[in-house]
Amino acid sequence: MSNHFLDTPIEFLKGVGPNRSEVLKKELKIFTFRDLLFHFPFRYEDRTKIYKIKEIVSEQYHIQLIGKIEKFDTIGIGNAKRISAIFSDDTGKIELVWFKGLKWIKNSIKTGEPYIIYGKPSLFQKYFNIVHPEMEELKEDTLRNLSGFQSVYSTTEKLIAKGFTSRGIFKLQRTLCLQLQGKVQEYLPAQILKSLQLVSLEQALINIHIPHSNDELMKARLRLKFDELFLLQLKILKEKGLKNEFVKGFIFTRIGEYFNTFYNQFLPFELTNAQKRVLKEIRKDTATGKQMNRLLQGDVGSGKTMVAFMSILMALDNGFQACFMAPTEILASQHFETIKQLAAPLNISVALLTGSTKKSERNILLNDLAEGNLQVIIGTHALIEDTVVFKNLGLVIVDEQHRFGVEQRARLWKKNTSAPHILVMTATPIPRTLAMTFYGDLDVSIIDELPPGRKEIKTQHFYESARLKVFGFIEQQVKLGRQIYVVYPLIDESEKMDIQHLMKGYDTLLVRFPPPNFLISIVHGKLKPIDKEYQMQLFVTGKSQIMVATTVIEVGVNVPNASVMIIENAERFGLSQLHQLRGRVGRGAEQSYCILLTGNKLTTEAKLRIETMTRTNDGFEIADVDLKLRGPGDIQGTQQSGLMNFKIADLTKDATILNMARNTAQDLLKSDSDLNQTEHLELKKQLLKIYKETNDWSRIS
């Protein structure tokens, strides 16, 4: 049995040819029989009912008719040119109209021959017509092939001009499916097919294009979705296994004086059970002799930084240095202040390295780091520069790692002869389906409870018309001694426009809250670092009551006295960003509020985002809604490594199949980690073919 048949160039399929094949290649990237088979329908139509023309009583949904074309004419000139045909059955007549692909239609239509047509009836000057109907000559097997569900394919104007309507593509699929008969190589082991009750690959490919029942269609979709997710999970888990097998990590043999002294004498509050659980997981990882690769998820304010600091103490107790990398100077400075304060009673040396660090300070810092006199360094991407050399780096912590490029992170890992332990942190809750794909090679820890005493943030939505009411609330909160954030969105690609928008809002607030009774800070991306720091400090120290800012304060500003977050034009923000901004308040003991101000007209999607924010503070629930709204590629900002280029699987809907695929992949690799057993060789070939790699598993990454 061979798959050479599926590698046949598409021009050799009956109905294509050299000329028409070019448009398939350019428009749909269909070069071979295999490419065509994997061009799946995007929906299906029920073709079980045949109507009579006299039964057409309104502009109803698509209908199916059987009859003959009595005559046709080309009418009009230029852009108004069209073909009109009279189609009849034994109950009446209807007009068929085409505005595009006229040459091909004119050469294809045969008068007096029986056709089956499908389309949506429209009423024009008291008579019904069907514009651009799908047509097929009525032959002996036509109705049999049409019974059940009719596949609908994506197409383009250029394809339609060559006769490749959805119906035309379906005819090609049917021609190809009839030729398969044992020509599709099965690569899933028989045991997996049997235990999961999956149909064969050949049967799935036929039934995805020509299903005769809903049951056939569902089984085909399950098999093809499983294949995509299973092959991906095999790749990810194999890569993870290779790291565990070949990438040795430093062994943290003990919990020592730093950790125990801090825990027993200086811990500022009782750890939550979730924090304790995560620390145990990190302790276990770092004691195995394998490199730790762990993703730590936790909502804003859940105590990730404390877990990070206590992990740093584990590294220091074992004689290693630690490094903490953050995506922005603001966030790096915030972590530095927090960790320096926590480390002070223990006499631990901590330093900050960013692009703004003065050269004289930088030289001293780099020397101390290389000599081993500096134990902990916190910084931005400045840490990956070649001049930054460690004596014995044992632990790397990366915050909000999706903001760093893969190459940037890799340069940090390579600063040691042996790989340091890696702890990746994110306050952006990641739906489990995404975590299993984007971060599938990492072990996942979740802090799923907030520290005691934290009050849930109250979130309210107001339309623009209620602005004066919101201003009144701001004044009331300021009189109570609270501080307020007012955040403006990125309006478009132009930063100049964003600042104009922000400045207009700033001027409005100055009129309503004039000095000297009020002081307003302003922060945006165009400010010089020194000015930004000055404005920030006014707010942090409580000298200013209101901070007007762009999303530069999304992460990294910790002002416990700030109890109100007002988000202007909230409909312009994504859900995850709204949730991040809300997390800037609620850090003190007082009740905190998040106010979403929007325009009076909202899209359906914007209404759902606003409703979700006012209904729940659960970051993972919000992330799930965000995933459904935006799709997996957008949620990460960019598509990573082609992981999201699924043809049929959908992470927003297929979590159950993904779990099944991952469990199956784990079981398979436990029994045959290199897929060298006879029954697994075809699967190994398929995996290597898909990821275009050699037989060296370690290069599948």
FIZALO-483324 format. One line per field, with one value per residue (C-alpha): residue number from 1; residue in three letters; chain; x, y, z. Coordinates in steps of 0.05 Angstrom, whole numbers. Example, Ala and Ser with C-alpha at 12.3 -4.5 7.8 and 13.67 -1.06 7.14 Angstrom:
residues 2
palo	(1:2)
vexlum	(ALA:SER)
segu	(A:A)
east	(246:273)
north	(-90:-21)
up	(156:143)
//
This chain:
residues 701
palo	(1:2:3:4:5:6:7:8:9:10:11:12:13:14:15:16:17:18:19:20:21:22:23:24:25:26:27:28:29:30:31:32:33:34:35:36:37:38:39:40:41:42:43:44:45:46:47:48:49:50:51:52:53:54:55:56:57:58:59:60:61:62:63:64:65:66:67:68:69:70:71:72:73:74:75:76:77:78:79:80:81:82:83:84:85:86:87:88:89:90:91:92:93:94:95:96:97:98:99:100:101:102:103:104:105:106:107:108:109:110:111:112:113:114:115:116:117:118:119:120:121:122:123:124:125:126:127:128:129:130:131:132:133:134:135:136:137:138:139:140:141:142:143:144:145:146:147:148:149:150:151:152:153:154:155:156:157:158:159:160:161:162:163:164:165:166:167:168:169:170:171:172:173:174:175:176:177:178:179:180:181:182:183:184:185:186:187:188:189:190:191:192:193:194:195:196:197:198:199:200:201:202:203:204:205:206:207:208:209:210:211:212:213:214:215:216:217:218:219:220:221:222:223:224:225:226:227:228:229:230:231:232:233:234:235:236:237:238:239:240:241:242:243:244:245:246:247:248:249:250:251:252:253:254:255:256:257:258:259:260:261:262:263:264:265:266:267:268:269:270:271:272:273:274:275:276:277:278:279:280:281:282:283:284:285:286:287:288:289:290:291:292:293:294:295:296:297:298:299:300:301:302:303:304:305:306:307:308:309:310:311:312:313:314:315:316:317:318:319:320:321:322:323:324:325:326:327:328:329:330:331:332:333:334:335:336:337:338:339:340:341:342:343:344:345:346:347:348:349:350:351:352:353:354:355:356:357:358:359:360:361:362:363:364:365:366:367:368:369:370:371:372:373:374:375:376:377:378:379:380:381:382:383:384:385:386:387:388:389:390:391:392:393:394:395:396:397:398:399:400:401:402:403:404:405:406:407:408:409:410:411:412:413:414:415:416:417:418:419:420:421:422:423:424:425:426:427:428:429:430:431:432:433:434:435:436:437:438:439:440:441:442:443:444:445:446:447:448:449:450:451:452:453:454:455:456:457:458:459:460:461:462:463:464:465:466:467:468:469:470:471:472:473:474:475:476:477:478:479:480:481:482:483:484:485:486:487:488:489:490:491:492:493:494:495:496:497:498:499:500:501:502:503:504:505:506:507:508:509:510:511:512:513:514:515:516:517:518:519:520:521:522:523:524:525:526:527:528:529:530:531:532:533:534:535:536:537:538:539:540:541:542:543:544:545:546:547:548:549:550:551:552:553:554:555:556:557:558:559:560:561:562:563:564:565:566:567:568:569:570:571:572:573:574:575:576:577:578:579:580:581:582:583:584:585:586:587:588:589:590:591:592:593:594:595:596:597:598:599:600:601:602:603:604:605:606:607:608:609:610:611:612:613:614:615:616:617:618:619:620:621:622:623:624:625:626:627:628:629:630:631:632:633:634:635:636:637:638:639:640:641:642:643:644:645:646:647:648:649:650:651:652:653:654:655:656:657:658:659:660:661:662:663:664:665:666:667:668:669:670:671:672:673:674:675:676:677:678:679:680:681:682:683:684:685:686:687:688:689:690:691:692:693:694:695:696:697:698:699:700:701)
vexlum	(MET:SER:ASN:HIS:PHE:LEU:ASP:THR:PRO:ILE:GLU:PHE:LEU:LYS:GLY:VAL:GLY:PRO:ASN:ARG:SER:GLU:VAL:LEU:LYS:LYS:GLU:LEU:LYS:ILE:PHE:THR:PHE:ARG:ASP:LEU:LEU:PHE:HIS:PHE:PRO:PHE:ARG:TYR:GLU:ASP:ARG:THR:LYS:ILE:TYR:LYS:ILE:LYS:GLU:ILE:VAL:SER:GLU:GLN:TYR:HIS:ILE:GLN:LEU:ILE:GLY:LYS:ILE:GLU:LYS:PHE:ASP:THR:ILE:GLY:ILE:GLY:ASN:ALA:LYS:ARG:ILE:SER:ALA:ILE:PHE:SER:ASP:ASP:THR:GLY:LYS:ILE:GLU:LEU:VAL:TRP:PHE:LYS:GLY:LEU:LYS:TRP:ILE:LYS:ASN:SER:ILE:LYS:THR:GLY:GLU:PRO:TYR:ILE:ILE:TYR:GLY:LYS:PRO:SER:LEU:PHE:GLN:LYS:TYR:PHE:ASN:ILE:VAL:HIS:PRO:GLU:MET:GLU:GLU:LEU:LYS:GLU:ASP:THR:LEU:ARG:ASN:LEU:SER:GLY:PHE:GLN:SER:VAL:TYR:SER:THR:THR:GLU:LYS:LEU:ILE:ALA:LYS:GLY:PHE:THR:SER:ARG:GLY:ILE:PHE:LYS:LEU:GLN:ARG:THR:LEU:CYS:LEU:GLN:LEU:GLN:GLY:LYS:VAL:GLN:GLU:TYR:LEU:PRO:ALA:GLN:ILE:LEU:LYS:SER:LEU:GLN:LEU:VAL:SER:LEU:GLU:GLN:ALA:LEU:ILE:ASN:ILE:HIS:ILE:PRO:HIS:SER:ASN:ASP:GLU:LEU:MET:LYS:ALA:ARG:LEU:ARG:LEU:LYS:PHE:ASP:GLU:LEU:PHE:LEU:LEU:GLN:LEU:LYS:ILE:LEU:LYS:GLU:LYS:GLY:LEU:LYS:ASN:GLU:PHE:VAL:LYS:GLY:PHE:ILE:PHE:THR:ARG:ILE:GLY:GLU:TYR:PHE:ASN:THR:PHE:TYR:ASN:GLN:PHE:LEU:PRO:PHE:GLU:LEU:THR:ASN:ALA:GLN:LYS:ARG:VAL:LEU:LYS:GLU:ILE:ARG:LYS:ASP:THR:ALA:THR:GLY:LYS:GLN:MET:ASN:ARG:LEU:LEU:GLN:GLY:ASP:VAL:GLY:SER:GLY:LYS:THR:MET:VAL:ALA:PHE:MET:SER:ILE:LEU:MET:ALA:LEU:ASP:ASN:GLY:PHE:GLN:ALA:CYS:PHE:MET:ALA:PRO:THR:GLU:ILE:LEU:ALA:SER:GLN:HIS:PHE:GLU:THR:ILE:LYS:GLN:LEU:ALA:ALA:PRO:LEU:ASN:ILE:SER:VAL:ALA:LEU:LEU:THR:GLY:SER:THR:LYS:LYS:SER:GLU:ARG:ASN:ILE:LEU:LEU:ASN:ASP:LEU:ALA:GLU:GLY:ASN:LEU:GLN:VAL:ILE:ILE:GLY:THR:HIS:ALA:LEU:ILE:GLU:ASP:THR:VAL:VAL:PHE:LYS:ASN:LEU:GLY:LEU:VAL:ILE:VAL:ASP:GLU:GLN:HIS:ARG:PHE:GLY:VAL:GLU:GLN:ARG:ALA:ARG:LEU:TRP:LYS:LYS:ASN:THR:SER:ALA:PRO:HIS:ILE:LEU:VAL:MET:THR:ALA:THR:PRO:ILE:PRO:ARG:THR:LEU:ALA:MET:THR:PHE:TYR:GLY:ASP:LEU:ASP:VAL:SER:ILE:ILE:ASP:GLU:LEU:PRO:PRO:GLY:ARG:LYS:GLU:ILE:LYS:THR:GLN:HIS:PHE:TYR:GLU:SER:ALA:ARG:LEU:LYS:VAL:PHE:GLY:PHE:ILE:GLU:GLN:GLN:VAL:LYS:LEU:GLY:ARG:GLN:ILE:TYR:VAL:VAL:TYR:PRO:LEU:ILE:ASP:GLU:SER:GLU:LYS:MET:ASP:ILE:GLN:HIS:LEU:MET:LYS:GLY:TYR:ASP:THR:LEU:LEU:VAL:ARG:PHE:PRO:PRO:PRO:ASN:PHE:LEU:ILE:SER:ILE:VAL:HIS:GLY:LYS:LEU:LYS:PRO:ILE:ASP:LYS:GLU:TYR:GLN:MET:GLN:LEU:PHE:VAL:THR:GLY:LYS:SER:GLN:ILE:MET:VAL:ALA:THR:THR:VAL:ILE:GLU:VAL:GLY:VAL:ASN:VAL:PRO:ASN:ALA:SER:VAL:MET:ILE:ILE:GLU:ASN:ALA:GLU:ARG:PHE:GLY:LEU:SER:GLN:LEU:HIS:GLN:LEU:ARG:GLY:ARG:VAL:GLY:ARG:GLY:ALA:GLU:GLN:SER:TYR:CYS:ILE:LEU:LEU:THR:GLY:ASN:LYS:LEU:THR:THR:GLU:ALA:LYS:LEU:ARG:ILE:GLU:THR:MET:THR:ARG:THR:ASN:ASP:GLY:PHE:GLU:ILE:ALA:ASP:VAL:ASP:LEU:LYS:LEU:ARG:GLY:PRO:GLY:ASP:ILE:GLN:GLY:THR:GLN:GLN:SER:GLY:LEU:MET:ASN:PHE:LYS:ILE:ALA:ASP:LEU:THR:LYS:ASP:ALA:THR:ILE:LEU:ASN:MET:ALA:ARG:ASN:THR:ALA:GLN:ASP:LEU:LEU:LYS:SER:ASP:SER:ASP:LEU:ASN:GLN:THR:GLU:HIS:LEU:GLU:LEU:LYS:LYS:GLN:LEU:LEU:LYS:ILE:TYR:LYS:GLU:THR:ASN:ASP:TRP:SER:ARG:ILE:SER)
segu	(A:A:A:A:A:A:A:A:A:A:A:A:A:A:A:A:A:A:A:A:A:A:A:A:A:A:A:A:A:A:A:A:A:A:A:A:A:A:A:A:A:A:A:A:A:A:A:A:A:A:A:A:A:A:A:A:A:A:A:A:A:A:A:A:A:A:A:A:A:A:A:A:A:A:A:A:A:A:A:A:A:A:A:A:A:A:A:A:A:A:A:A:A:A:A:A:A:A:A:A:A:A:A:A:A:A:A:A:A:A:A:A:A:A:A:A:A:A:A:A:A:A:A:A:A:A:A:A:A:A:A:A:A:A:A:A:A:A:A:A:A:A:A:A:A:A:A:A:A:A:A:A:A:A:A:A:A:A:A:A:A:A:A:A:A:A:A:A:A:A:A:A:A:A:A:A:A:A:A:A:A:A:A:A:A:A:A:A:A:A:A:A:A:A:A:A:A:A:A:A:A:A:A:A:A:A:A:A:A:A:A:A:A:A:A:A:A:A:A:A:A:A:A:A:A:A:A:A:A:A:A:A:A:A:A:A:A:A:A:A:A:A:A:A:A:A:A:A:A:A:A:A:A:A:A:A:A:A:A:A:A:A:A:A:A:A:A:A:A:A:A:A:A:A:A:A:A:A:A:A:A:A:A:A:A:A:A:A:A:A:A:A:A:A:A:A:A:A:A:A:A:A:A:A:A:A:A:A:A:A:A:A:A:A:A:A:A:A:A:A:A:A:A:A:A:A:A:A:A:A:A:A:A:A:A:A:A:A:A:A:A:A:A:A:A:A:A:A:A:A:A:A:A:A:A:A:A:A:A:A:A:A:A:A:A:A:A:A:A:A:A:A:A:A:A:A:A:A:A:A:A:A:A:A:A:A:A:A:A:A:A:A:A:A:A:A:A:A:A:A:A:A:A:A:A:A:A:A:A:A:A:A:A:A:A:A:A:A:A:A:A:A:A:A:A:A:A:A:A:A:A:A:A:A:A:A:A:A:A:A:A:A:A:A:A:A:A:A:A:A:A:A:A:A:A:A:A:A:A:A:A:A:A:A:A:A:A:A:A:A:A:A:A:A:A:A:A:A:A:A:A:A:A:A:A:A:A:A:A:A:A:A:A:A:A:A:A:A:A:A:A:A:A:A:A:A:A:A:A:A:A:A:A:A:A:A:A:A:A:A:A:A:A:A:A:A:A:A:A:A:A:A:A:A:A:A:A:A:A:A:A:A:A:A:A:A:A:A:A:A:A:A:A:A:A:A:A:A:A:A:A:A:A:A:A:A:A:A:A:A:A:A:A:A:A:A:A:A:A:A:A:A:A:A:A:A:A:A:A:A:A:A:A:A:A:A:A:A:A:A:A:A:A:A:A:A:A:A:A:A:A:A:A:A:A:A:A:A:A:A:A:A:A:A:A:A:A:A:A:A:A:A:A:A:A:A:A:A:A:A:A:A:A:A:A:A:A:A:A:A:A:A:A:A:A:A:A:A:A:A:A:A:A:A:A:A:A:A:A:A:A:A:A:A:A:A:A:A:A:A:A:A:A:A:A:A:A:A:A:A:A:A:A:A:A:A:A:A:A:A:A)
east	(0:30:16:49:-21:-36:28:1:1:-69:-70:-76:-144:-202:-235:-173:-118:-56:-94:-145:-94:-57:-115:-122:-48:-50:-116:-120:-48:-74:-15:-29:-86:-69:-77:-146:-168:-147:-185:-244:-315:-331:-405:-457:-526:-583:-599:-651:-712:-728:-777:-825:-824:-897:-877:-834:-877:-826:-753:-739:-673:-635:-677:-663:-701:-700:-717:-691:-664:-710:-668:-615:-592:-535:-565:-536:-466:-405:-415:-489:-477:-509:-536:-610:-638:-710:-712:-776:-805:-875:-905:-877:-817:-764:-707:-634:-584:-508:-466:-397:-360:-404:-358:-353:-428:-445:-401:-428:-503:-542:-614:-664:-620:-643:-606:-609:-600:-591:-595:-633:-697:-705:-765:-753:-811:-863:-825:-777:-706:-644:-577:-514:-546:-504:-518:-504:-529:-578:-548:-560:-518:-527:-583:-549:-486:-526:-567:-554:-507:-477:-407:-396:-325:-290:-276:-256:-277:-217:-236:-309:-287:-254:-316:-292:-354:-365:-403:-346:-297:-344:-345:-269:-271:-322:-280:-219:-255:-282:-209:-182:-201:-142:-94:-91:-38:-63:-12:-49:-34:-92:-95:-109:-162:-196:-193:-218:-267:-238:-254:-197:-162:-188:-260:-254:-229:-285:-339:-316:-330:-388:-425:-490:-512:-496:-465:-415:-397:-386:-341:-301:-292:-272:-218:-188:-189:-158:-102:-83:-83:-50:8:20:18:66:115:109:114:172:208:193:219:283:294:284:329:387:384:413:396:431:411:386:402:377:329:378:388:361:295:284:302:256:199:204:221:207:148:101:37:15:23:-40:-47:-39:28:52:32:70:133:131:127:186:225:212:233:299:320:314:377:335:324:260:215:153:98:67:-2:-37:-86:-63:-51:-48:23:67:123:127:133:187:226:223:247:305:322:325:377:417:416:450:504:474:456:386:361:292:272:212:187:187:230:169:155:228:234:172:199:266:235:193:249:301:253:241:316:341:336:376:433:424:455:403:413:372:396:356:370:369:424:483:548:588:537:531:606:608:545:571:637:602:558:616:655:595:590:520:469:405:397:331:323:294:320:385:401:410:466:533:567:524:562:544:590:539:468:421:351:319:250:214:152:99:144:98:124:195:216:238:309:313:297:344:403:391:388:455:495:513:549:492:420:392:323:268:205:159:105:43:-16:-53:-95:-85:-142:-120:-126:-76:-29:-27:-6:35:66:58:132:127:98:42:29:-32:-43:-118:-133:-122:-87:-136:-166:-170:-238:-267:-264:-332:-337:-390:-406:-427:-443:-411:-476:-463:-394:-414:-438:-370:-334:-376:-354:-281:-288:-321:-264:-210:-243:-239:-163:-163:-126:-153:-126:-157:-132:-139:-134:-88:-135:-97:-26:-9:21:11:-64:-65:-31:-79:-136:-104:-87:-159:-182:-128:-151:-223:-202:-160:-223:-264:-208:-166:-103:-85:-141:-123:-59:-61:-2:4:42:49:99:128:152:227:243:263:197:157:191:176:102:99:131:81:26:64:79:8:23:-22:-92:-106:-61:-80:-44:-43:-37:36:9:-23:31:81:49:33:-3:-45:-80:-106:-177:-210:-193:-230:-221:-240:-268:-269:-301:-235:-197:-192:-218:-150:-125:-187:-174:-101:-119:-171:-116:-79:-130:-154:-85:-102:-152:-204:-261:-238:-276:-266:-309:-317:-335:-359:-393:-468:-467:-433:-423:-449:-378:-363:-427:-404:-336:-366:-418:-364:-322:-380:-403:-339:-269:-247:-188:-194:-268:-250:-193:-242:-290:-232:-208:-278:-282:-212:-185:-120:-73:-95:-94:-19:-9:25:18:76:112:51:20:-47:-50:-103:-146:-203:-188:-211:-182:-243:-288:-246:-218:-245:-210:-146:-147:-158:-101:-53:-69:-61:6:31:12:45:111:114:112:155:190:225:166:212:164:138:66:90:136:82:63:136:142:79:104:171:138:92:147:194:250:301:298:333:276:314:306:230:219)
north	(0:67:140:156:162:221:256:258:330:359:372:296:293:287:355:396:395:440:505:500:471:538:574:517:524:600:609:548:521:455:422:348:298:300:376:370:316:359:420:407:435:492:473:424:431:382:359:306:345:360:418:432:502:513:502:565:615:663:682:620:586:547:496:439:432:382:404:427:492:512:570:620:689:737:804:873:902:919:911:898:837:773:705:691:621:594:532:489:427:398:450:516:559:601:646:629:687:691:755:722:667:680:648:583:582:595:537:490:499:448:461:404:363:346:384:385:457:487:559:613:639:715:757:806:845:794:735:687:676:641:678:636:568:506:459:388:344:292:224:155:164:239:234:178:220:281:246:267:325:368:395:470:494:561:590:656:698:673:601:613:644:577:538:521:541:504:453:448:434:381:346:343:314:262:243:234:197:146:129:120:47:25:81:119:93:83:106:101:34:-15:-14:61:55:0:29:98:70:113:101:90:151:132:126:192:229:201:216:286:303:256:241:202:213:257:197:186:260:262:200:230:296:261:221:280:326:272:263:337:342:274:287:355:326:270:324:366:308:276:343:347:275:292:352:308:254:296:365:356:407:430:390:435:386:425:476:518:579:632:596:573:640:678:628:627:699:747:720:780:738:666:630:605:530:542:577:521:469:505:513:438:425:471:439:370:392:423:362:312:327:345:416:446:476:500:549:585:613:658:715:785:791:716:718:694:742:712:642:669:699:636:596:645:629:555:571:615:561:515:565:589:657:674:718:750:777:823:852:926:973:990:918:901:961:939:868:897:940:882:831:880:894:819:803:860:824:766:810:783:825:845:890:919:920:956:999:1060:1034:1083:1058:1066:1027:975:960:949:907:863:852:832:784:750:744:714:772:791:737:761:804:831:865:871:842:878:814:775:820:785:828:797:738:696:656:602:617:564:593:637:668:700:742:749:707:712:783:757:725:653:672:724:673:621:670:674:599:592:635:571:508:471:493:532:515:555:584:621:664:695:734:723:662:612:564:492:476:532:513:442:468:532:508:433:420:455:429:474:501:543:590:587:626:697:716:723:792:811:839:823:882:910:921:967:990:1061:1092:1158:1194:1177:1210:1264:1210:1176:1242:1249:1180:1198:1260:1219:1167:1221:1253:1185:1186:1137:1143:1133:1105:1131:1089:1104:1052:1045:1077:1058:1048:1121:1135:1209:1197:1158:1214:1266:1223:1217:1291:1310:1266:1296:1367:1348:1319:1382:1425:1379:1367:1431:1444:1458:1416:1358:1335:1291:1249:1231:1173:1150:1117:1181:1208:1205:1151:1204:1242:1177:1157:1226:1221:1150:1169:1226:1173:1118:1166:1191:1263:1257:1229:1212:1178:1187:1134:1091:1015:1026:1012:946:909:930:986:967:1021:990:1056:1059:1033:1055:1035:1074:1046:1095:1067:999:969:978:931:856:816:794:866:890:837:856:929:912:876:941:956:912:907:940:926:976:959:971:986:979:1024:1009:1071:1059:1093:1087:1039:972:912:844:822:885:874:803:827:881:832:781:832:856:785:751:762:691:699:629:639:705:671:618:671:709:646:635:708:718:650:619:654:723:708:698:759:720:650:609:557:542:506:538:522:468:450:421:420:480:493:533:472:409:407:336:311:347:312:245:259:280:219:173:205:198:125:110:144:108:41:61:128:126:95:40:-18:-46:-24:48:58:88:137:157:169:212:253:266:282:333:370:363:336:280:216:253:262:316:363:359:425)
up	(0:-19:-13:-80:-109:-63:-86:-158:-186:-186:-261:-272:-238:-287:-293:-277:-330:-336:-347:-291:-243:-240:-207:-155:-139:-133:-97:-51:-50:-79:-115:-106:-95:-21:-18:-49:-1:58:32:78:71:119:125:99:69:74:3:21:-6:-79:-89:-146:-176:-157:-83:-83:-45:-14:-11:29:44:-9:-47:-95:-162:-219:-290:-357:-387:-443:-469:-447:-471:-459:-438:-428:-439:-397:-322:-332:-376:-352:-374:-364:-372:-367:-324:-320:-290:-297:-250:-275:-296:-261:-285:-271:-273:-275:-271:-265:-302:-363:-414:-376:-361:-434:-458:-404:-407:-448:-466:-462:-415:-344:-288:-213:-188:-119:-97:-60:-93:-97:-117:-173:-205:-179:-208:-174:-198:-173:-180:-191:-177:-168:-226:-243:-301:-275:-287:-259:-197:-186:-135:-98:-91:-71:-17:54:68:13:26:17:2:7:-62:-95:-154:-194:-180:-198:-264:-280:-259:-189:-151:-86:-128:-177:-121:-94:-161:-160:-89:-111:-171:-126:-70:-120:-139:-68:-54:-11:-34:32:80:151:201:268:303:302:378:380:326:364:434:412:361:305:232:183:152:83:108:145:83:40:92:106:33:18:82:74:146:205:240:183:185:260:258:201:237:302:267:229:289:332:280:281:356:368:321:353:424:403:378:441:490:453:456:531:540:505:550:611:583:557:589:657:711:774:835:892:947:1006:1035:1076:1118:1070:1057:1129:1161:1114:1123:1198:1214:1157:1117:1115:1111:1114:1047:1014:1004:929:940:985:933:878:921:934:859:846:903:874:803:825:866:808:769:708:684:711:658:695:676:736:723:772:769:784:859:872:900:843:862:931:901:854:912:953:892:887:960:942:888:936:990:941:921:855:827:803:747:740:671:658:592:611:654:696:712:723:771:808:817:839:893:919:920:948:1006:1018:1013:1057:1125:1096:1069:999:943:891:830:773:700:646:586:632:678:677:646:711:751:696:695:771:768:711:747:811:772:737:802:838:888:861:879:845:783:758:691:622:556:574:613:548:522:511:564:619:646:707:751:767:743:773:764:711:724:665:677:622:576:516:508:494:429:429:407:463:516:486:491:566:575:539:588:626:607:641:633:691:719:685:718:670:702:672:701:636:650:594:577:588:514:497:554:526:458:467:533:524:538:606:671:693:763:779:838:841:905:928:993:1052:1065:991:973:904:857:838:763:734:663:645:578:557:576:650:651:701:749:742:757:820:842:829:874:929:928:928:989:1023:1011:952:886:816:750:685:626:552:496:436:385:322:295:306:375:361:355:420:458:428:454:522:526:510:567:612:596:613:680:695:686:731:782:781:821:875:905:859:826:764:739:665:636:563:517:488:555:570:622:674:664:666:731:761:743:769:835:845:843:881:938:941:920:859:867:794:742:669:627:566:576:597:668:647:687:739:779:851:890:946:959:886:892:826:755:702:631:576:511:544:482:446:493:490:549:575:573:611:663:669:679:731:769:782:837:894:924:991:1045:1019:971:899:836:761:717:643:604:533:475:470:411:422:376:398:413:454:494:510:533:578:605:621:658:701:716:738:766:749:702:673:656:623:584:558:533:503:467:438:415:386:369:393:345:367:441:439:397:341:315:343:302:260:319:305:231:241:181:221:296:338:407:427:417:418:489:499:436:456:524:489:441:496:540:480:461:533:537:469:487:553:517:457:466:398:359:335:344:279:290:302:242:196:251:259:184:184:242:210:143:175:213:153:196:194:235:291:341:377:318:319:355)
//
